[in-house]
Amino acid sequence: MKYIPRWLEARLLEVLKSHPVVVLTGPRQVGKSTLLEHAEFLKDWRYITLDDIDALEQAREDPKGLFWEDRPTIIDEAQRCPELMLTVKYLVDKSDRRRNFILSGSGNISLRQAPRETLAGRAKYLHLTGFGYREMHGLPAQGLLGQIWSGQEVKDSNTKPTIDLAQSIWRGCLPGVVLASNEKIALERLSSYIDTYIQRDIQDLVKIRHPQHFRRLMEALAQATGWESVQDELSKACGETRTNVSRYMSLLKDTNLLYELKGYCLKGERAYKQSKCFWFDSGSACFLAGIRSAAQLKKPHVRGRYLENFILQQILSWASLQLSAPEILYWKLKAQGAEVDFVISSAGRAIGIEVKSSNEITFGDTRPMREFLKSHPQASKGIIVYAGNKIYPVATNIYAVPWTVF
């Protein structure tokens, strides 16, 4: 299978010029190992994976011996041996910060906490998401979202999608699923991914007495993706205590599989602050929700919810490349019910993003966004992402934007 260059490569190369250590995290199977093995500028680096039993044993018993060769080193699956970080710190300091390391692994607790305590001031943390739509098709990282965020003018234009929207949502962002030659293989890979995650990643972190309850919780969360989470309802759905539901949701967030979006609320504003939860991948969300083919997403009321999840993937992919990662939230008034699906906020500025599954956007569709812009002067523009193929202004500072160029 031909390697598709990742957007994060440029950011990784840039960071290595200023930091001796890079910690690369992200959900399992989003392509971390593939990137580290194929990126051209890493060809001369030594590659060690702690999936290798011998390498893992030496990392635990003779870490200095493992790094006998004085050259830039990649340590993949680094979360398997958190104590190795002390040796990395020692070698970086001994070389006066001239020796470089990349530590990579699934974003679980041991990998995230150990380096922060041990490698303070030495490491930069980068996050790899699954494929963005534009990334997968070889398009530049600076899409329309980046242009709007940087204050550039939005120009009218027409686009032609190269793939069906429902198919894109259903396949999601995992490289193995996105690149599968047919739906049957994609479905098998999604099934394998969910099962492997439960058996491997979660059990590595904590003992789960009733894995079937945990599976039902994931299914309930997937069916309610984009809704405000109510733990009492989730507890009833999966047969676990509220305490365990909270604990399991924390694990899902710590492993970067579940994203929690907080409510955007100014002082004195009567807006919701309760969190919403989304899966990192619309394909996994569809599978867990029982959607076994793209054809099931033809129904607008079903497609809309998972289209939101798909668009969040694109936002996360873009945000991971920013020098200072912006905060991603949502906005919903308690009284009028006006709601904006996503708000990107950073350093006193913001933009609003609405998601519609329709093929056309009218002025009437802009009411929530107009309300949002009116009451939030720090928000410069509003974007309505939709299933059509034309970029055009719908109202003052509000633009209809096709999902393919977002």
N, C-alpha and C positions, 0 to 999 in steps of 0.2 A: 504494500500500500504506500503510495507516494506521500511524503511528509508535506503537510501544509504549514508554512511558517506562521507562528503565533505573534499577535500584536505585542505581547508582553516582552518579546525578545529585545526590542529597542530599549524599553524601560530597564530591563535587567542589565544590559550592557552599560547603560548610563549610570546606574546605581553602583556598579562594581568599580567605577572610577573614584568614588568617594567613600565607600565602605568596604572593609576587608571581608565581611561576612554578609551574605544574603540568606534570609530564611524565606523559602518559597512554600506556601501552603495552598490548600484548595481541596475540594472534595475528591474522593477517590475516582480515578478513571477520567479526569478532565484533561489529561495529557501532560502532566508535570514531567514524568520520566521520559516521555517521547520528546518533549522540548529539550530537555537537558542532554539527551543523547544525539539530537540532530541539529541543534543550533550551530551554525558555522563557527561562530566565535568561541565555542566551547570544545572544539574538536581536540585541542591539545590538553584539555583538563583530564585529570585522573578521575574515573568514575567508579564509585563503590556503592553497592546497594546492600542494605542490611536485611534484605530478603534472602541474601546468601547466608546460609547457616554458619559457614566458617568465618565469614566477615563479621557477623553478629557476635560470635563467640570471642573473636579477637578484640572487637570493640569493647566488650565487657571486661576482658581479662588483661589485655595488652594494648590499650588504645594508642600509646606512643609508637609501638611497633607497627600498628596499622598505618600510621602516617609517616613511615620512615622516609618516603620519597618527598623531597622538598619541591613540590609543584602545586599549582592550583588544584583543589580537590572538590569533587561533588560527592556528597553523602546523601544517597536517596533512602527513603523510608527511615529517616533519622529519628522519628518518634519511637522506634523500637528500642533505642538506647539513649534516654535523656542524659545519663551521666557522661556521655561522650562530649557534651558541650563544655565541660571543664577542661578537657584536653584541647579542644579547639581554641578556647580562650587563652590557654597557656601558650600554644604555638603562635597565635596571632600576636600576642604581647612580646614573646621572645624574638619574633622577626621584625619588631618595631612596625607592626601592622602592614608588612609587605606581603605576607602570605594570605592567599584568598581561599575562602570556602563558600560553597553553596550547600545549605542544609534544606532538604526537601522531604515532604511527607504530607499525609492527609492532615487536615487542620484540627487534630484532636488536642485534648487538654495538655498532654505531656509535652508535645512539640511547641505549643504556644506559650506555656508558662516557664518551662525550664530555660529557654534562651533569653527570655526577658530578664530573668534574674541573673543569669550568668554572663550574657553577652551585651549587657547594657553599654551603650556608647560605641559598640563595635558593629552591630548588626542592623540591617534595614530589612523590613518585613514587606514582602510582596505577595499578592494573592492572585492565583490563576483561576479564572472561571472556565466554564465550558465554552464551546464555540459560540461567538456571536454570529448572527446571520451574515453581516457584512464581512466579518473575518473569514468565515468559511468560504465565501465566494471571492476571496482575494482582493477585497476592496480596502482602501486606506482607512486607518483608525479614525481619522477626523471626518466623521459623518455629519449629518445635519444637526444632531444633538450637540456635538462639539462646536459647530459653527455658531449656533444660537447661544450656547453658554459663553462663548468668547465675544459675543456682541456683534457678530457679522450679520449683514443684511440677508434676509430670506428671499430667494428669487423663485418666481413661478416656474414650474417645469412638470413634465410628464415622465413617468417611469413605467417599466415593464418587468413585473416579477418573473424570476426564472423558475420558481417552484410554487406549488399550491400552498396557500396560507394554512389550511387545516393540516396538511402534511408536515409543515414546518413546526407548528405547535405540538403535534403529536410526537414527533421525533425529538424535539427539545434540543439540548446542547451537548450531550455526551458524544465525543467523537466517534466511538464505536457504533453508536445507534444512528447518528446523523449520516455516517458514511456507509451504512449497511446497504447492500444491493437491492433488497426488497423488504416489504413490511414484515414478512414472516421472520426473517433474520433479526430485524430491528426489535420485534416483539420478544424473541428469545433472549436477546441481549439485555433488554430492559428487565425481564424476569430474573435473569441471572444476577444482574446488578443489585436488585433489591434483596434477593436472598443472600448474596455474598456479603452485602453490607451488614445485615442483621447478624450473620454468623461470625463475621470477622471483626469489623470495626467496633461495633457496640460491645460485643462480648470481650474485646480487648480492654475496654474502658471500665466496664462495670458488669457485675453478675445480674442478669435479668432472670427472675424466677419463672416468669410466664412469657416467653417470647411471642406467643400468639396474641397476648394483650398488647404488646408493643407494636406488633404488626397491625392490629386493629386501630391503634392510636394513629399510626402513620396514614392508614386509609381514611380515617375520619378527618385528619388534618388536610389531606389531599382533596377530599370532597368539599371542604370548607375553605379552600385556598382563597386568599384575598378578603376573607371575612374577619371581623373582630373576634379574637379567640375567647371563648367562654369555657374555662377549665371544668366547671361543673358538668356541662354538656358533654365535653370530651371524656370525662371520667365515666359517665353513664354509657357512652358509645363503646368504650374499650374494656370496661369491667375492671378498671384500676382505681385506686384511691386518688384523690385530688393531689396529694403529696407526690405520689409516683408519677402522675401525669406531668406535674411541674418539673420533676427531676428528669423525666425522659425528654421533655421538650428542651430543657437546658442542654442535654447531650446532643440533640439534633442541631441546635444552634451552634454548639461548640465545635461540631464536626462540619460546619458550613453547609449543612443540608437543608436547614430551615432558616429563613430570614425573617426577622421581626422588624416591622415598620411601625414607628411610633407616630402618634398624631401630631400634626403641625399646629401649634396654638400660640398666638400672641397673648401677652398679658391682658387680662380682662375679656378675652374673646371666648364665647361659649361654643367651643369646638371640642370634639372627642379627643381624648388623650390615650384611650385604650389601644393596645397594640393589635396590628394585623399580622398574620403569618402567611408567608409564601414559600413554596419549595424553590430550591436553587435551580431546578430544571423542570420545565413544563412537561417534558416527556415522562419523567418519573412520576410527576403529579397525576398525569392522565392515567398511567398504568395503575397506580395505587387506587385511583378513584374508579377503576373498573372500565375505563375507556380503552378498548382493545384494538381500535383501528381509527385511522384518520376520518373515515366516513362518519363516525359517531359525532364528530365535531362540526358537522354541517348544520346542526341545529343551533341557531343564533344564541339562545339562552345558555347553551352549554359552552359554545365556542368562546363567548365573551369573557367568561371567568378565566379560562386557561390562556386566552390571548393576553390578558393582563399579566399573567405569570410569565409568558413568553417575552413581553415587552420589558418586564423587570429584569430578565436575563440580559437584555441588550443594554439596559442602564448600568447594571453591575459590571458588565464587560468594559464599558466605557469608563466607569468610575475607577476601576482598578488601575487604569493607566495614568490617572491624574497625579500631579506632584503632591497635592494635598487633597485627599479623598473627600468629596462632598458628602453630606448626610442625605439619606433618602428617606422621606416620610410620606404621609398622606394627609389630606385635609378634609374634614367633614363637620359641618355645622350641626349643632344639636337641634335647633329650632326648624329652620327652613328645609333642612335635608340636603342642601347643596354639598356636593362632594367632588374633590379632585383626586384622582387615583394616586398620583405620585407628585411629590414636591422635592425638587433637588435644591438643597440649601447649603451655602458656604459663605463665610466671611461677610454676612450682612446682605447677601443677594440671593435671589431664588428664581426658579422658573416652575411653572405648573405643567403637568402632563396628564391628559385624559386619554382613555383608551376606548374606542368604539369598534364594534365588529361589523358595522354597516359599510356599504360601498360609497356612501356620499355623506358629507357633513353640511348642515344648514346653519343659519344664524341661530335658530332655536336650540341647537345642540350646544351652543356656547354659554348658555345661562350660568351654569356653575363656575365656569372659568372666568366669566366677566365679573361675577360676584367675588371670586378669589382675588383677581387683579385689582379690583376696586378697593378692597379692604386691606390689601398688602402692597403698599407702594414699593417695597424692596423687590417685588417680583416684576421683572421687566417684560416677560412674554409668556404666552400660553401655547402649548402644543396639543393638538388633538390627533392622536395616531389612529388611523382607520384602515379599512381593507381596500380602499380605492388605489388609484395610481397617479394622482395629481397633487402637487404642492400648490396651495393657494391660500390667500388670506380670507378668513371667514368673518372676522370682526377686527377692531383695532387691537393690534399686538397679539392676535390669536390666529394661528395657522393650522390648516389641515395638512397632515403629513402622512404619506403612505408608510406602511410598516416596513417596506423594503429599504427605505433610505434612512430610516431612523437611526 
